[in-house]
């Protein structure tokens, strides 16, 4: 029998051929690149034994795995043994939001390139930057023999204090969705798997494993889920990671509506759903609710997809068809990503770390946001004589966010402080990357006397600032996965430090290394404010280039900066009281092991703002923030003119952007459209953006076409509905700007969910 005949028989049914020939046909079809990924996956499943299928739906957490272990288990996030006889590769998983992670140096001596915080990537408003960062991380992962990256964080910023905001891409579904999709596409360009995470509504870290996130379903579709949907369409991630929390009463990793109805049915997703580590709470409910693979099984209270799953299949409580579907989805992701046909090397390969560091630096430079520049103090003249740098360990490095995204960066960690308490203590440290702002500034201003003091004494810092021509204070707030900061203030008496320095020297610059907005009681005294986020392993060089004008700032805020915490929908983490009670019990001598919950009792978080996230919330409440979404200054100025609106079924606008200044720069024109969502709120929504570089005096025509879902309302059970009629629109420099105004007359549109 010929090979093609066997394939044909397989696709028609193999009852008429002997079992051995049927298995050969299945195996052959599984490797046939002419077939679709789905057909190949189904063929391989047909060739697998029940035990092989059962083995692939749950994976080890190497640091906690007990003997007998699979061979070649790298200390990392996860390991799922392959099936060599069918060419199915072992899945080696690594955390990877900001680079190939190695949080507390599980792999001694293994370093990687550290990107800036994802918020910095989002602040670039440049999809090509997101793609380049993903491609860089994917290349390093492949060279290190990893083939599944736990990347693609796209949870919207609903609260400015969320400890994990720095890993995500801001508050707007269009911006976050596009940037996440491009990042994922970049990772998978290396023929490895990327996830998208955390599905869904993992919007705070305090009590994340016990909280119930409650929100109207249509509002969720118009906000967080729309960001996931856009990112999934652009990036086609091979896997979706479900979140720790509950959503409307059911855990995300066993939530039938989220996983089966939204993801698999409405969006037609063909890849697999893996759990977050420690997020599985059941066997049958999880499997039937849409979870395809239990990850890091040792972190769950039981290995739910191990023996209990096998027993449930044997008794029919979980149909064999469901097991086959789970395995098919896993293999679909492995094949569609290119991993099956282009396996990662079995031994590490060389990495061009210098070129990859350039990617990190370029991201930092485009993501740094100039928020205030009174008197055009920036860019600094390289003829400056006496410059003092104060605080933030700016003599040796730049701050990094903590948690599973922590990268052991090339060059080492000049400062690393272990945690003594808190939910992140077991896997996070306060870490600085070895990129010295002091050395970078000295290199760009070799004639200047550039010194550093640590800022621990505000009086001494003020005296040093008084003697200098210029003072640069490096303000910082460390944030991490697993726990939220209790407030939005800079720690360690930094507000008093900045106030004292700004009082002593009118030429004071504040560089903020934070994972999001902080309260700024000193803002009126400070002439220059720069938001540097966590700027990655070349952050010092990027900061210096911005300060001295070697690079013109072009970053824009991907999240709103409130004046104070009370402006946000929730001024502090819900569950904080429960967390404090748990800490008090431990301090009183309670030695109980509370596992992933940290001793926090279950609680609910209501999201009454619904789809009106971020800048929409502030507009709805008539509350003026300190700095609006989309805001950022440059060393030149840009004007908009000649707006033209194209009506009909698809909204398209075009306009001219002119660099009206005397030096080159990059601008981010933004299109906002006023529309009503499912809740009936008439809100301005970001409907388009672009990033363009212009020479002094140059004009360029920009055209934007709007995805109807961005301005439509969602009707549960029906889909997207855009009413016909007139829609006000504006082109501006940020969410509170209306440089150009117009009206579009649109035809009604209906779209599938």
C-alpha positions in Angstrom: 0.0 0.0 0.0 1.4 3.4 -1.0 2.0 6.2 1.5 -0.7 8.4 -0.1 -3.2 5.5 0.0 -2.6 5.1 3.7 -3.1 8.8 4.3 -6.4 8.7 2.3 -7.6 5.6 4.3 -6.8 7.4 7.5 -8.8 10.4 6.6 -11.7 8.3 5.5 -11.6 5.9 8.4 -9.2 3.0 9.1 -11.6 0.2 9.9 -10.8 -1.5 6.7 -7.1 -1.7 7.2 -5.1 -3.8 9.7 -4.2 -2.0 13.0 -0.5 -1.8 12.2 -1.2 -0.2 8.8 -3.6 2.2 10.5 -1.0 3.3 13.0 1.6 3.7 10.2 -0.9 5.8 8.3 -1.6 8.0 11.3 2.1 8.5 12.0 2.8 9.3 8.4 0.0 11.8 8.3 1.2 13.4 11.5 4.5 14.4 9.8 2.9 15.4 6.4 3.5 19.1 6.1 1.0 19.3 3.2 -1.8 18.7 5.7 -3.3 21.3 8.0 -2.1 21.4 11.6 -5.5 20.2 12.8 -5.4 17.2 10.5 -1.9 16.3 11.5 -2.7 16.6 15.2 -5.7 14.3 14.8 -3.6 11.8 13.0 -1.1 11.7 15.8 -3.8 11.3 18.4 -5.1 8.4 16.5 -1.6 6.8 16.8 -1.2 7.4 20.5 -2.0 5.0 23.3 -4.3 6.0 26.1 -1.3 6.3 28.5 0.6 8.6 26.1 -2.5 10.8 25.9 -2.8 10.9 29.6 0.9 11.8 30.1 0.7 14.9 27.9 -2.2 16.6 29.6 -0.2 17.4 32.8 3.4 18.7 33.4 6.1 18.8 36.0 7.3 21.8 37.9 11.0 20.9 37.9 12.0 22.6 41.2 9.5 20.5 43.1 9.2 17.4 40.9 9.7 14.2 42.8 11.4 11.0 41.5 11.1 9.3 39.2 11.7 12.3 37.0 11.9 12.5 33.2 15.5 12.8 32.0 17.0 16.1 30.9 14.7 18.2 33.1 16.0 21.7 33.1 15.3 23.8 36.3 12.7 26.0 34.9 8.9 26.7 34.8 7.7 23.4 33.4 8.4 20.1 31.6 6.1 17.8 29.7 7.9 14.6 28.3 7.6 14.1 24.6 6.8 10.9 22.6 9.9 10.2 20.5 8.3 7.4 18.5 5.8 9.9 17.0 8.2 12.8 16.8 6.3 14.7 19.5 8.9 16.9 21.3 9.4 17.3 25.0 8.0 20.7 26.0 10.5 22.7 28.1 8.8 25.8 29.4 10.3 29.1 30.6 8.8 32.3 32.1 9.4 35.0 29.6 7.5 38.2 29.9 10.7 40.4 29.8 13.3 37.8 28.7 14.2 34.2 29.4 13.7 34.2 33.2 15.9 32.7 35.9 14.3 34.4 38.9 16.5 33.2 41.8 19.2 31.7 39.7 17.8 28.2 39.5 20.2 27.7 36.6 23.5 28.9 38.0 25.3 31.3 35.7 22.6 31.3 33.1 22.0 34.9 32.0 19.8 36.5 29.4 18.9 39.8 27.8 16.4 41.8 30.0 13.9 43.9 28.2 12.4 46.9 29.9 9.0 46.5 31.6 6.2 45.7 29.2 4.6 49.1 30.1 7.7 50.6 28.5 7.0 48.5 25.4 3.4 49.7 25.4 4.6 53.3 25.9 6.5 53.1 22.6 3.1 52.8 20.8 5.2 51.1 18.2 4.2 47.5 17.2 7.5 46.9 15.5 9.2 47.4 18.9 6.9 44.8 20.4 7.6 42.3 17.7 11.4 42.9 17.9 11.3 42.2 21.7 9.3 39.0 21.2 11.6 37.8 18.4 14.7 38.5 20.6 13.3 36.6 23.6 12.2 33.7 21.4 15.7 33.5 19.8 17.4 33.3 23.2 14.9 30.8 24.5 15.5 28.5 21.5 19.2 28.8 21.9 18.8 27.8 25.5 16.7 24.8 24.4 13.4 26.1 25.7 10.4 25.7 23.3 7.5 27.1 25.2 7.5 30.7 26.5 5.0 31.9 29.1 4.8 35.3 27.4 2.0 37.5 26.1 0.7 39.2 29.2 -2.3 41.3 28.2 -4.4 42.0 31.4 -5.7 45.5 31.3 -4.6 48.0 34.0 -7.8 48.5 36.0 -6.0 49.6 39.1 -2.9 51.8 39.1 -1.4 49.9 42.1 -1.5 46.4 40.7 1.8 44.8 41.5 2.0 43.2 38.1 1.0 46.1 35.9 4.6 46.5 34.8 4.3 43.1 33.0 1.3 44.1 31.1 0.5 46.6 28.3 -1.7 49.3 29.7 -5.3 50.1 30.1 -6.7 50.3 26.5 -7.9 47.1 24.6 -6.6 48.3 21.2 -3.1 49.3 22.3 -2.7 46.3 24.6 -4.1 43.9 22.0 -2.0 45.1 19.2 1.2 45.2 21.2 0.6 41.8 22.8 -0.2 40.3 19.4 3.0 41.6 17.8 5.1 40.4 20.8 3.6 36.9 20.5 4.1 36.9 16.7 7.8 37.8 17.4 8.3 35.0 19.9 6.7 32.4 17.5 8.7 33.6 14.5 11.4 31.3 16.1 9.2 28.2 15.7 8.5 27.9 19.4 5.3 28.2 21.4 4.1 31.4 23.1 1.2 31.7 25.5 -1.2 34.6 25.9 -2.1 35.2 29.6 -3.7 35.5 32.1 -7.2 34.6 30.8 -8.9 36.5 32.3 -9.3 39.5 34.7 -6.2 38.8 36.7 -6.2 42.5 37.6 -4.6 42.5 41.1 -2.1 40.3 42.9 -3.3 40.5 46.5 -5.3 37.3 47.1 -5.2 36.5 43.4 -5.7 32.8 44.0 -8.9 33.2 46.1 -10.6 36.4 44.8 -13.7 36.3 42.7 -13.6 39.0 39.9 -17.2 40.0 39.3 -18.2 42.0 36.2 -21.0 42.2 33.6 -20.2 39.8 30.7 -20.8 42.3 28.0 -18.6 44.8 29.6 -15.9 42.2 29.9 -16.2 41.5 26.2 -15.8 45.2 25.4 -12.7 45.6 27.5 -10.3 42.9 28.7 -11.6 40.2 26.5 -11.4 42.5 23.4 -7.7 43.0 24.2 -7.2 39.2 24.3 -9.3 38.7 21.1 -7.2 41.3 19.1 -4.0 39.9 20.4 -5.0 36.3 19.6 -6.0 37.3 16.0 -2.7 39.1 15.4 -0.3 36.7 17.2 -2.1 33.4 16.9 -0.6 32.1 20.2 -0.3 28.3 20.3 -1.5 28.3 23.9 -3.7 30.3 26.3 -2.9 30.4 30.0 -5.9 30.7 32.2 -5.7 32.9 35.4 -5.7 32.1 39.1 -8.8 34.0 40.1 -12.4 33.3 39.7 -14.6 35.1 37.2 -18.2 35.6 38.2 -18.1 32.6 40.6 -16.0 30.0 38.7 -12.2 29.7 38.7 -10.8 30.9 35.4 -9.2 27.5 34.7 -12.5 25.7 35.0 -14.8 28.4 33.7 -17.0 27.0 31.0 -18.1 30.4 29.7 -14.6 31.8 29.4 -12.9 28.7 27.9 -15.6 26.9 26.0 -18.1 29.6 25.0 -15.8 32.6 24.4 -12.4 31.2 23.5 -13.1 28.0 21.7 -16.6 28.5 20.3 -17.0 32.2 19.6 -13.3 32.9 18.7 -12.7 29.5 17.1 -9.5 29.0 19.0 -7.8 25.7 18.0 -4.8 25.8 20.4 -4.6 24.6 24.0 -5.5 26.1 27.3 -2.8 25.5 30.0 -3.3 26.4 33.6 -1.3 28.9 35.6 1.0 27.3 38.1 -1.2 26.3 41.1 -4.5 27.4 39.5 -6.2 24.0 39.1 -8.8 23.0 41.7 -10.7 20.1 40.2 -10.5 17.2 37.7 -13.8 16.8 36.0 -15.0 20.3 36.2 -11.7 21.7 34.9 -11.5 19.2 32.0 -15.1 19.6 31.0 -14.9 23.4 31.6 -12.2 23.8 28.9 -8.8 23.3 30.6 -6.5 21.2 28.3 -3.4 20.9 30.4 -2.4 21.1 34.1 0.8 23.0 34.4 3.3 22.8 37.2 1.3 20.1 38.8 3.3 20.0 42.0 2.0 23.5 42.9 -1.6 22.4 42.9 -3.2 20.8 46.0 -3.3 17.5 44.1 -2.3 16.3 40.6 -5.8 16.7 39.3 -4.9 15.6 35.7 -2.9 12.5 36.9 -4.5 9.5 38.5 -7.9 11.2 39.2 -8.1 12.1 35.6 -7.3 8.6 34.4 -9.9 7.1 36.7 -12.5 9.6 35.4 -11.8 8.6 31.8 -12.0 4.9 32.7 -15.4 5.3 34.3 -16.7 7.6 31.6 -17.1 10.7 33.7 -14.7 12.4 31.3 -15.4 11.1 27.8 -12.5 9.7 25.8 -13.5 12.2 23.1 -12.7 15.0 25.5 -9.2 13.6 26.2 -8.7 13.3 22.5 -9.7 16.9 22.0 -7.3 18.1 24.7 -4.4 16.2 23.2 -5.3 17.4 19.7 -5.3 21.0 20.8 -1.8 20.6 22.4 -0.4 19.0 19.3 -2.1 21.6 17.1 -0.2 24.3 19.0 3.1 22.4 18.7 2.6 21.9 15.0 1.1 25.3 14.1 3.9 27.2 15.8 6.5 25.3 13.7 8.0 23.6 16.7 7.2 20.1 15.5 8.9 20.5 12.2 11.8 22.6 13.5 12.7 21.2 16.9 14.9 23.3 19.2 18.5 22.1 19.6 19.3 19.5 22.2 22.3 21.5 23.5 22.6 25.3 24.0 23.7 27.5 21.1 25.7 30.8 21.1 23.7 34.0 21.5 24.6 37.5 20.1 24.0 39.3 23.4 25.3 42.6 22.1 22.8 42.7 19.3 20.0 41.7 21.7 21.1 44.4 24.2 20.5 46.9 21.4 16.9 45.7 21.1 16.5 46.3 24.9 18.0 49.7 24.7 15.9 50.8 21.7 12.8 49.7 23.5 13.8 51.7 26.6 14.6 54.8 24.5 11.3 54.7 22.7 9.3 53.9 25.9 10.7 56.6 28.2 8.1 59.3 28.6 9.0 63.0 29.1 6.2 64.2 31.4 7.4 67.7 32.3 10.1 70.0 30.9 9.7 73.5 32.2 11.9 76.1 30.5 13.1 73.4 28.1 15.8 72.3 30.6 16.1 69.1 28.5 18.0 68.2 26.5 21.0 68.9 28.7 23.9 70.7 27.3 27.0 68.5 27.3 28.9 71.5 28.5 27.3 71.1 32.0 30.0 71.4 34.7 28.7 70.0 38.0 26.0 67.2 38.0 24.9 65.3 41.1 22.9 62.0 40.8 20.9 61.1 43.9 19.4 57.8 45.0 18.1 54.7 43.3 21.5 53.0 43.2 22.1 55.1 40.1 25.8 54.6 40.5 25.6 50.9 39.6 22.3 50.0 37.9 18.6 50.3 37.2 15.7 48.7 38.9 13.9 45.6 37.7 10.4 44.4 38.6 10.1 41.1 40.5 8.4 37.8 40.2 8.3 35.1 37.5 9.4 37.7 34.9 12.7 38.3 36.6 15.6 38.0 34.2 19.2 37.3 35.4 20.6 39.8 33.0 23.9 39.8 31.2 26.3 41.8 33.3 24.9 40.6 36.6 23.0 42.2 39.5 25.0 44.8 41.4 22.2 45.1 44.0 20.0 42.2 45.1 17.9 42.3 48.2 16.0 39.1 49.4 12.5 39.5 50.7 11.8 38.7 54.4 8.0 38.3 54.1 5.1 38.4 51.7 3.7 36.1 49.0 6.6 36.8 46.6 9.4 36.0 49.1 10.0 32.5 47.8 10.7 33.5 44.2 11.4 37.2 44.0 14.2 39.5 45.0 14.6 43.3 44.7 17.1 43.4 41.8 19.0 46.0 39.9 20.4 45.4 36.4 24.1 46.4 35.9 23.5 49.4 33.7 24.9 52.5 35.5 23.3 55.8 34.8 26.3 57.4 36.5 28.7 55.9 34.0 26.5 56.5 31.0 26.1 60.2 31.9 29.9 60.5 32.6 30.5 59.1 29.1 28.2 61.6 27.4 29.5 64.6 29.5 33.3 63.8 29.9 34.1 67.5 30.8 31.6 67.5 33.7 32.1 66.6 37.3 29.4 63.9 37.7 29.0 62.5 41.2 26.6 60.3 43.1 25.2 60.2 46.6 22.7 57.6 47.9 20.0 60.0 49.1 19.5 58.3 52.4 19.9 61.7 54.2 17.6 64.4 52.6 19.6 67.2 54.2 22.9 65.9 52.8 21.3 65.4 49.4 20.0 69.0 49.5 23.4 70.3 50.3 25.0 68.3 47.5 22.3 69.6 45.1 22.9 73.2 46.2 26.6 72.9 45.2 25.7 71.4 41.8 24.6 73.1 38.5 22.1 70.3 38.1 20.6 67.6 40.3 19.0 64.3 39.0 17.0 62.3 41.5 16.3 58.7 40.7 13.0 57.9 42.3 11.9 54.3 42.5 9.1 52.0 43.6 9.7 48.2 43.4 6.7 46.1 42.4 6.4 42.3 42.0 4.1 39.5 41.1 2.1 37.9 44.0 1.7 41.0 46.0 0.5 44.6 45.5 2.0 47.7 47.1 -0.2 49.0 49.9 -0.2 52.5 48.4 0.9 54.6 45.5 3.7 56.5 47.3 7.4 56.2 46.8 9.0 54.2 49.7 11.9 55.0 52.0 11.1 58.7 52.5 11.8 59.6 48.9 9.0 62.3 48.8 10.9 64.2 51.4 14.2 63.6 49.5 12.8 65.0 46.3 11.2 67.9 48.0 14.5 68.9 49.7 16.6 68.6 46.6 14.1 70.6 44.4 14.0 73.3 47.1 17.8 73.4 47.1 18.3 73.4 43.3 15.8 74.8 40.8 17.3 72.7 38.1 16.2 69.4 39.5 15.2 66.4 37.3 13.3 63.5 38.6 13.8 60.1 36.8 11.1 57.6 37.9 11.9 53.9 37.9 8.5 52.5 38.8 6.0 49.8 37.6 3.3 52.4 37.2 2.0 55.7 38.5 2.9 57.1 41.9 1.6 60.0 43.9 3.8 63.1 43.4 3.3 65.7 46.2 6.4 67.5 45.0 5.4 67.8 41.4 5.0 71.6 41.5 8.6 72.1 42.6 10.2 69.9 40.0 10.8 71.4 36.5 11.6 68.1 34.7 9.9 64.8 35.2 10.8 61.6 33.2 9.0 58.3 33.5 11.6 55.6 32.8 9.6 52.5 34.0 11.9 49.6 34.7 14.2 50.3 31.8 16.0 47.0 31.3 19.6 46.0 31.0 20.7 49.0 29.0 18.5 51.4 30.9 21.3 53.6 32.1 22.5 54.3 28.6 18.9 54.9 27.4 18.3 57.4 30.2 21.5 59.3 29.4 20.7 59.4 25.7 17.3 60.9 26.4 18.7 63.4 28.9 21.3 64.8 26.6 19.2 64.7 23.4 21.1 62.0 21.6 17.6 60.4 21.3 14.5 62.5 21.3 11.8 61.3 23.7 8.8 59.8 21.9 7.1 57.6 24.6 3.4 58.1 25.5 1.6 57.0 28.6 -0.2 53.6 28.1 -1.9 54.2 31.5 -3.5 57.2 33.2 -1.5 58.8 36.0 -4.0 60.0 38.7 -3.3 62.9 41.0 -3.9 60.6 44.0 -5.1 57.1 44.7 -8.7 58.2 45.5 -9.3 59.0 41.9 -9.0 55.4 40.8 -12.0 53.0 40.9 -10.5 51.3 44.0 -8.0 53.4 46.0 -6.2 50.3 47.4 -6.1 46.6 46.9 -9.3 44.8 48.0 -8.3 42.0 50.2 -5.6 44.1 51.9 -7.3 43.6 55.3 -7.3 39.9 54.8 -3.6 40.0 53.8 -2.7 42.1 56.9 -4.5 39.6 59.1 -2.6 36.7 57.6 0.7 38.6 58.1 -0.3 39.3 61.7 -0.9 35.6 62.3 2.5 34.7 61.0 4.2 37.3 63.0 2.4 35.9 66.1 4.0 32.5 65.4 1.6 30.8 63.1 3.7 28.3 61.2 0.9 26.8 59.0 1.6 26.4 55.3 -1.0 28.3 53.5 0.3 27.4 50.0 -0.7 29.7 47.2 -3.3 31.6 49.1 -0.8 33.0 51.6 -3.5 32.7 54.3 -5.8 35.2 52.7 -9.5 34.3 53.0 -11.7 34.3 49.8 -13.2 37.6 48.9 -14.9 39.3 45.9 -13.8 42.2 43.8 -16.5 44.1 41.9 -15.7 46.0 38.8 -18.6 48.4 38.5 -16.7 50.5 35.9 -17.3 47.6 33.5 -15.8 48.5 30.1 -14.9 52.1 31.2 -11.3 51.2 32.1 -8.6 53.8 32.6 -9.1 57.1 30.8 -12.7 56.3 30.2 -13.3 56.0 33.9 -11.8 59.5 34.6 -13.8 61.0 31.8 -17.0 59.4 33.1 -16.4 60.7 36.6 -15.3 64.1 35.3 -12.0 63.6 37.2 -8.9 65.3 35.8 -5.8 63.1 36.2 -2.3 64.3 36.7 -1.2 63.0 33.3 -3.7 61.5 30.8 -3.5 58.3 28.8 -1.4 58.9 25.6 0.4 61.9 27.0 4.1 62.6 26.4 6.3 65.5 25.4 9.2 65.7 22.9 12.0 68.0 22.0 10.0 69.3 19.1 6.3 69.9 18.4 3.7 68.4 16.1 0.6 69.8 14.6 -2.4 68.1 12.9 -4.5 69.5 10.0 -6.8 68.7 7.0 -9.0 66.1 8.6 -11.0 64.0 6.2 -13.6 61.5 7.3 -14.8 58.6 5.1 -18.3 57.5 6.1 -20.2 54.3 5.4 -19.7 50.8 6.7 -16.0 51.2 7.6 -14.8 54.3 9.4 -11.6 55.7 7.9 -10.0 59.0 8.7 -7.0 60.8 7.2 -5.1 63.9 8.3 -1.7 65.6 8.0 1.0 65.5 10.7 3.6 68.2 10.6 6.8 68.5 12.7 6.6 72.2 13.5 9.8 72.3 15.4 13.5 72.7 14.5 14.7 69.1 15.1 13.7 65.6 14.1 11.4 63.6 16.3 8.6 60.9 16.5 5.0 61.5 17.2 2.0 59.3 18.2 -1.2 60.8 16.7 -4.3 59.2 18.3 -7.8 58.8 17.0 -10.7 58.8 19.5 -14.3 58.1 18.7 -17.3 58.7 21.0 -19.6 55.7 21.2 -22.0 53.9 23.6 -21.2 50.5 25.0 -23.5 47.9 26.4 -23.9 49.9 29.6 -25.2 52.9 27.7 -22.2 55.1 28.7 -21.2 57.6 26.0 -17.4 57.4 26.1 -14.4 58.4 24.0 -12.5 55.3 22.9 -9.1 55.0 21.3 -9.9 53.8 17.8 -6.5 54.2 16.1 -2.9 55.3 16.6 0.3 55.5 14.7 4.0 56.1 15.4 5.8 58.3 12.7 9.2 59.9 12.6 9.5 63.3 10.9 12.3 65.6 10.1 12.0 69.3 11.1 9.3 70.9 8.9 8.2 67.6 7.3 4.5 66.8 6.8 3.1 63.3 6.2 -0.5 62.1 5.6 -1.7 59.5 8.1 -4.7 57.2 7.4 -6.5 55.1 10.1 -9.2 52.6 9.5 -11.3 51.6 12.6 -12.1 48.1 13.7 -15.9 48.3 14.3 -15.6 46.4 17.6 -13.8 49.3 19.2 -16.8 51.5 18.9 -19.6 48.9 19.0 -21.5 47.4 21.9 -21.7 43.7 22.7 -24.9 41.8 23.1 -24.5 38.5 24.8 -25.8 35.7 22.7 -25.8 37.9 19.6 -22.5 39.6 19.0 -21.2 43.0 18.2 -23.7 45.7 17.2 -22.7 49.1 15.7 -25.8 51.3 15.4 -26.1 53.5 12.3 -25.8 57.2 12.8 -23.4 60.0 13.6 -20.3 59.5 15.6 -18.2 62.3 17.0 -14.4 61.8 16.6 -11.2 63.6 17.5 -7.6 63.4 16.6 -5.3 64.5 19.4 -2.0 64.1 21.2 -3.6 62.2 24.2 -7.0 61.2 25.6 -7.8 64.8 26.8 -6.8 66.5 23.6 -9.0 67.3 20.6 -6.7 69.0 18.1 -9.0 68.0 15.2 -12.7 67.3 15.5 -15.0 65.6 13.1 -18.2 63.6 12.7 -18.6 60.2 10.9 -21.9 59.0 9.5 -21.8 55.2 9.8 -24.1 52.4 8.5 -25.2 49.8 11.0 -22.9 46.8 11.3 -23.3 43.4 13.0 -20.3 41.1 13.7 -20.0 37.6 15.1 -18.8 37.4 18.7 
